[in-house]
Amino acid sequence: MNFAKEQIQTSDELSEMSMGLWEGCSHSEIYTPEVVSLVESSQPDFCAPSGESLRQVEFRMVQFLNGTIARLPEKLRADFSMHHQNDNQG
């Protein structure tokens, strides 16, 4: 995409979902029928022990995006908003 290295922003707010104590465990070790039922019944608020929920991931990512867009110059914000509206209509 030809971005200069100094234009690339990193943030912990964009990291993958933390699976807490389940990190590194195999799918079959964790997702028993009982756990699957619990996950399905409590989404988006379910989280692994010491992990985070889908709602928490969404919140931190939205916080990042809101902060990033708020720092954009007005012209870029207007262009971004117009582009986003066109995507939603198409």
C-alpha positions, 0 to 999 in steps of 0.5 A: 500500500506504499505507506511510509513507515512513520505513517503506520500507527500501532496500538494495543487497542488493535490487538487480537482478543485475549483468551486469558487462561485459555491461550495456547489450549486446543479447541477440543480441550476448551469447547465442550458442549457445556462451554459452547452452550454457555458461550452461545447463551451469554454472547457478546459478554462471555469471556474466557477466564482472565480473557476478554469478551467480544463486547470488550474487544469492540469497545477498545477498537471503537475507542481507537477508531474514534480517537484516530478519526477525531485527530484527522484534519477536517477535510479528511474526516469529511471525505471519510464520512462521505465515503462511509455513507456511500458504502452503506448506500451501495 
